[in-house]
Amino acid sequence: MRGSFKVIPAKSNTNKTRRFRAEIWDQLQYFFQEYNDHQLHGVIYFKDLLDWEAIKKAVILSIDIVPLLNSRFVLNCFRPYWQGSGNYQEQDVISLSYATKPDQEINRFLTAITNELTGPQLKATVVRCSGKDALCIVMNHMVCDGAGFKEYLYLLAALYTRQYVQDTAPLNFIYGSRSSRQIYRQLNFMTKLKLFFLPNEPLQNRNDIYFPLSQESGQATPYILKHKMPPELFCRLKKYGRDHAVTINDIILAAYYRALYNIVDIAPGNSLTIPCMVDLRRYLPDKKADGICNLSSMILCHIGSEIGDSLEDTIKKVNRAMQAKKQGFPGMHGLATLNLLFRFLPFSMVKKIIKKNYVNPLIGMTNIGIIDSNRLRFGNLFIEDAFVTGSIKYFPYFQLALTTYNNSITFSFNFYGFEQDIETIKRFFKLLDDELNKI
């Protein structure tokens, strides 16, 4: 039986008069739309059926709690901002689909995009088939990064659950600062000074190495292809990491390197630099941001032109490279400069500077991390699986994404391509499996 739980209906939304600051990463994600669809994607697979009315109310209330979700991005030559959009139609944000081929319906929904100029910045659907539901969510990457998206999922789960459980304790969610200044507040003057003089990290051979997707003429199709690592392999990786003082991320990155060297055309003596996303919440108390926001940067892993004769050799090289990066404010390179640019220069000028000087990596990797099964609870429903993945890349950009749920990793590649590319990705997943199974 549902508990007492007040939900503000969409028609009474008072967000329309509110204006919100567009933070640095919001604007950068807008710039990056020439490289990808700048959307975040997530799916939660249930063993049973969600209560349709309860999940609908939870989604609507979440949009009131996170006001940027019901806002539009307003372009301004000097300083863009978020403006509350006011009323929205329920069907614009949440729908129910009955499917005989749920995987196809999930992929069709996930490859849709939000419109940052009109809002809302979120779409959700429940895909129902054979007595099971999958909750699918697409959110504008300008609102938050992968870590922020997971926080949104936990909020949504809590809002759903509270309709069934009487809980008088306040909801543990604060919509606070979204600014990078929350990081700078933790640093002393000398550290801030050091950050200003940190050099940007160059990408080696940026234009020479790319993943071999087809380059046909015609309209490319968006795909999200995923692949599961079984729990037993995950446990082996954890044991290996403990025994050899390396991280699971080091192991996967090493296997990624070796799989890429098997499928990508890399000339002798040439080398591949792989950018890896880093969560800047590492610099905050308890690694918690004040609000749902973008606080991600990247570090570059460069291991030279020789990857080693074995997976173990490559793991050692990756670990040494990553440990060196972690000694020098990982992810903070160039941040001080960006803060100055966005603070003092007009948006139109910053856009030109970023476009001229930013080199977008052709091949990358992002570990979105662990989805906390203790926080992702929708009433008493059993969750079979869950994964989060990032933007869908335009050719020639390519990125491996991974999330962990219940001791199992989901790998995903999101790309615009053609049907024959699916076999190339499947072959790559096989190469990745072969490397990881050497542990």
C-alpha positions as CSV (number, residue, x, y, z in Angstrom):
1,M,0.0,0.0,0.0
2,R,1.3,3.4,-0.9
3,G,2.4,5.8,1.8
4,S,1.4,9.4,2.0
5,F,3.6,11.4,-0.4
6,K,2.8,14.7,-1.9
7,V,3.8,15.2,-5.6
8,I,3.6,18.6,-7.2
9,P,1.8,18.2,-10.6
10,A,3.4,19.6,-13.7
11,K,0.7,22.2,-14.3
12,S,1.6,24.0,-11.0
13,N,5.3,24.2,-11.8
14,T,6.7,27.6,-10.8
15,N,10.1,27.2,-12.5
16,K,9.3,29.5,-15.4
17,T,10.6,32.7,-13.7
18,R,13.8,31.2,-12.4
19,R,17.2,31.7,-14.1
20,F,20.2,29.6,-13.4
21,R,23.9,30.1,-14.1
22,A,25.4,28.1,-17.0
23,E,28.6,26.6,-15.5
24,I,31.8,26.0,-17.3
25,W,31.1,22.3,-18.0
26,D,27.6,23.0,-19.1
27,Q,29.0,25.3,-21.8
28,L,31.8,22.9,-22.8
29,Q,29.3,20.1,-23.3
30,Y,27.4,22.5,-25.6
31,F,30.6,23.1,-27.6
32,F,31.2,19.3,-27.8
33,Q,28.0,18.7,-29.7
34,E,30.0,18.6,-32.9
35,Y,31.7,15.5,-31.6
36,N,28.8,13.6,-30.0
37,D,25.1,13.9,-29.1
38,H,25.9,15.2,-25.6
39,Q,23.4,12.9,-23.9
40,L,23.6,10.5,-20.9
41,H,21.9,7.2,-21.1
42,G,20.8,4.7,-18.4
43,V,18.8,1.5,-18.1
44,I,17.5,-0.3,-15.0
45,Y,16.2,-3.9,-15.7
46,F,13.6,-5.2,-13.2
47,K,12.5,-8.7,-12.6
48,D,8.9,-7.6,-12.2
49,L,6.6,-4.7,-13.1
50,L,7.0,-1.1,-11.9
51,D,3.9,0.6,-10.5
52,W,3.2,2.9,-13.5
53,E,1.5,5.7,-11.5
54,A,4.3,5.6,-8.9
55,I,7.1,5.9,-11.4
56,K,5.3,8.6,-13.3
57,K,4.9,10.7,-10.2
58,A,8.5,10.0,-9.2
59,V,9.8,11.3,-12.5
60,I,7.6,14.4,-12.4
61,L,8.6,15.3,-8.8
62,S,12.3,14.7,-9.7
63,I,12.0,17.4,-12.4
64,D,10.6,19.8,-9.8
65,I,13.5,19.0,-7.4
66,V,16.2,19.3,-10.1
67,P,15.0,22.5,-11.8
68,L,17.5,22.4,-14.7
69,L,15.6,19.4,-16.0
70,N,12.7,21.8,-16.7
71,S,14.8,24.6,-18.1
72,R,16.0,25.6,-21.5
73,F,19.5,26.8,-22.4
74,V,19.5,30.4,-23.5
75,L,22.2,31.4,-25.9
76,N,23.7,34.8,-25.2
77,C,26.8,36.3,-26.9
78,F,28.2,37.4,-23.6
79,R,26.9,34.9,-21.0
80,P,24.5,32.0,-21.7
81,Y,22.2,30.8,-18.9
82,W,19.4,28.4,-18.0
83,Q,15.9,29.7,-17.9
84,G,13.0,27.9,-16.3
85,S,10.6,26.5,-19.0
86,G,7.4,26.5,-17.0
87,N,4.7,23.9,-17.8
88,Y,5.5,20.7,-19.7
89,Q,3.3,17.9,-21.0
90,E,3.6,14.6,-19.0
91,Q,4.1,12.7,-22.3
92,D,7.2,14.8,-23.0
93,V,9.1,13.3,-20.1
94,I,7.6,9.8,-19.3
95,S,6.0,7.1,-21.4
96,L,5.1,3.4,-21.3
97,S,5.9,1.1,-24.2
98,Y,4.8,-2.4,-24.7
99,A,7.3,-4.3,-26.7
100,T,7.7,-7.8,-28.2
101,K,11.4,-7.0,-28.9
102,P,12.5,-5.1,-25.8
103,D,16.1,-4.7,-26.7
104,Q,15.2,-3.0,-30.0
105,E,12.7,-0.7,-28.2
106,I,15.3,0.2,-25.6
107,N,17.9,1.0,-28.2
108,R,15.4,3.1,-30.2
109,F,14.5,5.1,-27.1
110,L,18.1,5.6,-25.9
111,T,19.3,7.0,-29.2
112,A,16.7,9.8,-29.0
113,I,18.0,13.2,-27.8
114,T,16.7,16.1,-25.7
115,N,16.6,19.7,-27.0
116,E,18.6,22.0,-24.8
117,L,17.1,25.1,-26.3
118,T,13.5,24.2,-25.4
119,G,13.7,21.5,-22.6
120,P,12.8,19.4,-20.8
121,Q,16.3,18.1,-20.4
122,L,15.2,14.5,-19.6
123,K,13.2,11.7,-21.3
124,A,12.2,8.5,-19.6
125,T,10.2,5.4,-20.7
126,V,9.2,2.1,-19.2
127,V,9.7,-0.7,-21.7
128,R,7.3,-3.6,-20.7
129,C,7.6,-7.1,-22.0
130,S,6.6,-10.6,-20.6
131,G,6.0,-9.4,-17.1
132,K,9.2,-7.4,-16.8
133,D,10.0,-3.7,-17.0
134,A,13.1,-1.8,-18.1
135,L,13.3,1.9,-17.0
136,C,15.2,3.9,-19.6
137,I,16.4,7.4,-19.1
138,V,18.1,9.9,-21.4
139,M,19.4,13.2,-20.0
140,N,21.2,16.1,-21.5
141,H,24.9,15.9,-20.6
142,M,24.9,19.6,-20.1
143,V,23.0,19.1,-16.8
144,C,25.5,16.6,-15.3
145,D,28.2,14.0,-15.8
146,G,28.0,10.3,-15.2
147,A,28.5,10.7,-11.4
148,G,25.7,13.3,-11.3
149,F,23.5,11.0,-13.4
150,K,23.9,8.2,-10.9
151,E,22.9,10.6,-8.1
152,Y,19.7,11.4,-10.1
153,L,18.9,7.7,-10.4
154,Y,19.3,7.3,-6.6
155,L,16.9,10.3,-6.1
156,L,14.4,8.8,-8.5
157,A,14.5,5.5,-6.6
158,A,14.0,7.3,-3.3
159,L,11.0,9.2,-4.7
160,Y,9.4,6.0,-6.0
161,T,10.1,4.1,-2.8
162,R,8.6,6.8,-0.5
163,Q,5.2,6.3,-2.1
164,Y,5.2,2.8,-0.5
165,V,7.1,3.3,2.7
166,Q,6.2,5.9,5.4
167,D,9.4,7.8,6.0
168,T,9.3,11.0,8.0
169,A,13.1,11.6,7.7
170,P,14.0,14.4,5.3
171,L,15.0,13.3,1.8
172,N,18.8,13.3,1.7
173,F,19.1,15.5,-1.4
174,I,20.2,19.1,-1.7
175,Y,20.2,21.0,-4.9
176,G,23.2,23.3,-4.2
177,S,26.1,24.7,-6.1
178,R,26.9,23.3,-9.6
179,S,30.1,25.4,-10.0
180,S,33.7,24.3,-10.1
181,R,34.3,26.9,-7.4
182,Q,33.2,24.2,-4.9
183,I,36.5,22.5,-5.7
184,Y,38.6,25.7,-5.4
185,R,37.1,26.3,-2.0
186,Q,39.0,23.2,-0.8
187,L,42.4,24.5,-1.9
188,N,44.9,26.8,-0.3
189,F,46.5,29.8,-2.1
190,M,49.7,28.0,-3.0
191,T,47.8,25.0,-4.5
192,K,45.7,27.4,-6.6
193,L,48.9,29.1,-7.8
194,K,50.4,25.7,-8.8
195,L,47.3,24.8,-10.7
196,F,47.5,27.9,-12.7
197,F,50.9,26.9,-14.0
198,L,50.1,23.3,-14.7
199,P,50.7,22.8,-18.5
200,N,48.1,21.3,-20.7
201,E,48.8,17.7,-21.7
202,P,49.4,17.3,-25.5
203,L,47.9,14.4,-27.4
204,Q,50.4,12.4,-29.4
205,N,49.6,11.6,-33.0
206,R,46.0,12.8,-32.6
207,N,45.1,12.5,-36.3
208,D,46.8,9.2,-37.1
209,I,45.0,6.6,-35.0
210,Y,41.2,6.0,-35.1
211,F,38.9,3.1,-34.7
212,P,38.1,1.4,-38.0
213,L,34.4,2.1,-38.4
214,S,33.0,2.3,-42.0
215,Q,33.0,5.6,-43.7
216,E,30.1,5.0,-46.1
217,S,28.2,7.9,-47.6
218,G,24.6,8.2,-46.5
219,Q,22.8,8.6,-43.2
220,A,24.6,7.0,-40.2
221,T,22.5,5.3,-37.5
222,P,23.1,5.8,-33.8
223,Y,23.9,2.6,-31.9
224,I,24.5,1.7,-28.2
225,L,26.2,-1.7,-28.1
226,K,26.8,-3.3,-24.7
227,H,28.7,-6.3,-23.5
228,K,28.7,-7.9,-20.0
229,M,31.6,-9.1,-17.9
230,P,30.4,-12.0,-15.8
231,P,30.8,-11.7,-12.0
232,E,33.3,-14.6,-11.8
233,L,35.7,-12.7,-14.1
234,F,35.1,-9.5,-12.1
235,C,36.1,-11.4,-8.9
236,R,39.3,-12.6,-10.6
237,L,40.2,-9.1,-11.6
238,K,39.6,-7.8,-8.0
239,K,41.9,-10.6,-6.6
240,Y,44.6,-9.9,-9.2
241,G,44.4,-6.2,-8.4
242,R,44.8,-6.8,-4.6
243,D,47.7,-9.3,-5.2
244,H,49.6,-6.9,-7.6
245,A,48.7,-3.5,-6.2
246,V,46.9,-2.3,-9.3
247,T,43.3,-1.1,-9.9
248,I,40.6,-2.8,-11.9
249,N,40.7,0.3,-14.1
250,D,44.4,-0.3,-14.8
251,I,43.6,-3.9,-15.8
252,I,40.8,-2.9,-18.1
253,L,42.7,-0.1,-19.6
254,A,45.6,-2.4,-20.3
255,A,43.3,-5.0,-22.0
256,Y,41.8,-2.1,-24.0
257,Y,45.2,-1.1,-25.2
258,R,46.0,-4.6,-26.3
259,A,42.7,-5.1,-28.0
260,L,43.1,-1.8,-29.8
261,Y,46.5,-2.7,-31.0
262,N,44.9,-5.8,-32.6
263,I,42.3,-4.0,-34.5
264,V,43.6,-0.4,-35.1
265,D,46.2,0.4,-37.7
266,I,49.1,1.7,-35.7
267,A,52.4,2.2,-37.6
268,P,55.6,0.7,-36.1
269,G,57.2,3.2,-33.7
270,N,53.9,5.1,-33.3
271,S,52.0,5.2,-30.1
272,L,48.5,5.5,-28.8
273,T,47.5,8.0,-26.0
274,I,44.2,7.1,-24.4
275,P,42.4,9.8,-22.5
276,C,40.5,8.6,-19.4
277,M,37.8,10.5,-17.6
278,V,38.5,11.6,-14.0
279,D,35.9,12.7,-11.5
280,L,36.9,15.9,-9.8
281,R,34.7,15.1,-6.8
282,R,37.8,13.4,-5.6
283,Y,38.9,16.8,-4.3
284,L,35.7,17.4,-2.3
285,P,34.9,16.3,1.2
286,D,33.4,12.8,1.1
287,K,33.7,13.1,-2.7
288,K,30.2,14.7,-2.8
289,A,29.3,17.6,-4.9
290,D,26.8,20.3,-3.7
291,G,24.4,19.5,-6.5
292,I,23.8,17.5,-9.6
293,C,26.4,18.9,-12.0
294,N,29.3,18.3,-14.4
295,L,32.6,17.9,-12.6
296,S,34.5,15.6,-14.9
297,S,37.9,16.2,-16.6
298,M,40.4,13.8,-18.2
299,I,43.9,12.5,-17.8
300,L,46.0,11.1,-20.7
301,C,47.6,7.7,-20.4
302,H,50.6,7.3,-22.6
303,I,52.7,4.1,-22.3
304,G,55.0,4.5,-25.3
305,S,55.1,2.7,-28.6
306,E,55.7,-0.8,-27.1
307,I,52.7,-2.2,-25.1
308,G,54.7,-5.3,-23.9
309,D,54.6,-9.0,-24.7
310,S,51.9,-9.9,-22.3
311,L,48.8,-8.5,-20.6
312,E,50.8,-8.4,-17.3
313,D,53.5,-6.3,-19.0
314,T,50.9,-3.8,-20.3
315,I,49.2,-3.6,-16.8
316,K,52.5,-2.7,-15.3
317,K,53.1,0.1,-17.9
318,V,49.6,1.4,-17.5
319,N,49.9,1.4,-13.7
320,R,53.2,3.3,-13.7
321,A,51.7,5.9,-16.1
322,M,48.5,6.3,-14.1
323,Q,50.3,6.5,-10.8
324,A,52.5,9.3,-12.2
325,K,49.4,11.2,-13.2
326,K,47.8,10.8,-9.8
327,Q,50.8,12.5,-8.1
328,G,50.1,15.8,-9.9
329,F,46.5,17.0,-9.4
330,P,44.9,14.6,-12.0
331,G,42.2,16.3,-14.1
332,M,43.1,19.8,-13.0
333,H,45.4,20.7,-16.0
334,G,44.0,23.8,-17.7
335,L,41.1,24.3,-15.3
336,A,42.5,27.5,-13.9
337,T,42.8,28.9,-17.4
338,L,39.3,27.8,-18.2
339,N,37.9,29.6,-15.1
340,L,39.6,32.8,-16.2
341,L,38.3,32.5,-19.8
342,F,34.7,31.9,-18.8
343,R,34.8,34.5,-16.1
344,F,36.1,37.4,-18.0
345,L,35.5,36.8,-21.8
346,P,32.2,36.8,-23.7
347,F,30.8,33.4,-24.5
348,S,31.2,34.0,-28.3
349,M,34.9,34.7,-27.8
350,V,35.5,31.7,-25.5
351,K,33.8,29.5,-28.0
352,K,36.3,30.5,-30.7
353,I,39.3,30.0,-28.4
354,I,38.1,26.5,-27.4
355,K,37.4,25.5,-30.9
356,K,40.9,26.7,-32.0
357,N,42.9,25.2,-29.2
358,Y,41.0,22.1,-27.9
359,V,42.0,18.8,-29.4
360,N,39.2,16.2,-29.0
361,P,40.6,12.7,-28.5
362,L,39.7,10.2,-31.3
363,I,39.8,7.2,-28.9
364,G,39.0,7.4,-25.2
365,M,37.7,5.5,-22.2
366,T,35.4,6.4,-19.3
367,N,34.8,4.4,-16.2
368,I,31.6,5.8,-14.8
369,G,32.1,3.6,-11.7
370,I,29.9,1.6,-9.4
371,I,26.1,1.9,-9.3
372,D,25.3,1.5,-5.6
373,S,22.7,-1.3,-5.3
374,N,22.0,-0.2,-1.7
375,R,20.8,3.2,-3.0
376,L,19.2,2.1,-6.2
377,R,16.1,0.6,-4.6
378,F,12.6,0.9,-6.1
379,G,10.4,-0.3,-3.3
380,N,10.8,-4.0,-3.0
381,L,11.3,-4.7,-6.7
382,F,14.3,-6.9,-7.6
383,I,16.7,-5.2,-10.0
384,E,18.4,-7.7,-12.4
385,D,20.8,-5.3,-13.9
386,A,21.6,-1.6,-14.5
387,F,24.1,0.4,-16.5
388,V,24.9,4.0,-17.4
389,T,26.7,5.1,-20.5
390,G,27.7,8.5,-22.0
391,S,27.3,10.3,-25.3
392,I,26.9,8.7,-28.7
393,K,30.0,9.6,-30.7
394,Y,30.2,10.9,-34.3
395,F,32.8,9.3,-36.6
396,P,35.8,9.2,-36.1
397,Y,35.4,9.7,-32.3
398,F,35.1,6.5,-30.3
399,Q,34.9,5.7,-26.6
400,L,34.7,2.7,-24.3
401,A,32.4,3.3,-21.3
402,L,31.9,1.0,-18.4
403,T,29.8,0.8,-15.2
404,T,29.7,-1.8,-12.5
405,Y,26.6,-3.2,-10.8
406,N,26.5,-6.1,-8.4
407,N,30.0,-7.3,-9.2
408,S,29.4,-7.3,-13.0
409,I,30.7,-4.8,-15.5
410,T,28.8,-3.5,-18.5
411,F,31.0,-2.3,-21.4
412,S,29.4,-0.1,-24.0
413,F,30.3,1.6,-27.2
414,N,28.0,4.4,-28.5
415,F,28.6,5.5,-32.1
416,Y,26.9,6.7,-35.3
417,G,27.7,4.2,-38.0
418,F,26.3,1.5,-40.2
419,E,25.1,-2.1,-39.8
420,Q,28.4,-3.7,-40.8
421,D,30.0,-1.8,-37.9
422,I,28.1,-3.9,-35.4
423,E,30.2,-6.9,-36.4
424,T,33.4,-4.9,-36.0
425,I,32.4,-3.9,-32.4
426,K,31.4,-7.5,-31.6
427,R,34.9,-8.6,-32.8
428,F,36.4,-6.0,-30.6
429,F,34.5,-7.1,-27.6
430,K,35.8,-10.6,-28.2
431,L,39.4,-9.3,-28.3
432,L,38.7,-7.5,-25.0
433,D,37.3,-10.7,-23.5
434,D,40.3,-12.7,-24.7
435,E,42.7,-10.3,-23.0
436,L,40.8,-10.1,-19.7
437,N,40.4,-13.8,-19.5
438,K,44.2,-14.1,-19.4
439,I,43.9,-13.0,-15.7
